Amino acid sequence: MSLAAFLLALGTTCRITRFITKDTLAAGFRTWVADRFGDDSGPSYLVNCGWCTSTWVAGATAVYASLLHTTAWFHLPATALTLSYLAGVASRWLD
């Protein structure tokens, strides 16, 4: 896998992890997990912990990248997710 594909996989992992653990749009999912399994449960902790979630997201992203890293099926979504993450980081610095 090329350095570019690795960096796109990294950006993808960062963005998906942030979406699951912090984004307002995923708050309903986190609430559902807490309601279903309990606030102090492992699944609830998983969807609220960036370190924990990133392990699983990185694993899935690595498999996806290793299979499709030379195709548009990887590059287009990975580029969009990476740019989205970088835009979020930049907006925090600039605001």
N, C-alpha and C positions, 0 to 999 in steps of 0.2 A: 504494500500500500504506500502511496506517495505521501510526502509531507503535507501537501494540500488536502488530501483526503483525510489525513489524521486531524488536521486543524478544523476541517469542517465537521468531523465526527465529534471533536471536542466542543465546538460551538453548539452543535445539536444537543449534546448531552447537557450542557449548561442551560440551554433554553427550556428543554422539556422538564428538567429537574425543577427549575424555577417556576415553571407553569404549574406543575403538580403541587409543589410545597408552599408557594406564596401568592400566586395570581388570584385575583378576585374571581375570575371566571371559573376557577376550579374549587372555589370555596364550598359550593354545594356538594361536590364529590367528597371533599374532606369531611364535611358534616355528615354525609351519608355513611362514610366509613366509621366515624365516631359513634353514630347512632346504632349502627349495625353490630359493631364489635366492642363498643365501650371506649370512653375517653382514654383510659389507661392501657388499652390493648396494644399488642404488637402492630397490627395493621394500621391503627390510628397513629402510632408513633412513626411508622414507616412513611406515611403520606405527609407528615409534617416535618420530617427530618431530611434536610438537604443531603447530608452525608450518606444516609441510608438509601434514600431514593436514587441518588446518583449512581450507586453501585449497580442497581438493577437496570437503570436507564443506559448506563455505559455498556453493560453487557449486551443489551439488545441492540444498541447503536453499533457496537463493534461487529456483531454478527451481520447486521444489515450492511455496514460499510465494507466488510471483507467480501461479501457476496456481490455487491453492486457498485463498488467504488469507481469503476470505469464507465458507468452508465449515467444517463440523465436521471434515471430513477433514484439515484443517490444524490447527484450534484444539485439538482434543482431544490428539493426540499431541504437538504442540508445547508445550502447557501442561504435560503430564506430564513431558516431557523437561526443560523449563525448571525446573519445581519440583524435580525430581530433582537437577539441577545446583546449584540454590540451597541445597537441603538439605545437599548435600555440602560446599559452601563454608561454610555456617553451622556444620556439625559440626566442621570444622577450627578455626574460631574459638573454639567453645565448649569443645572438648576440651583 
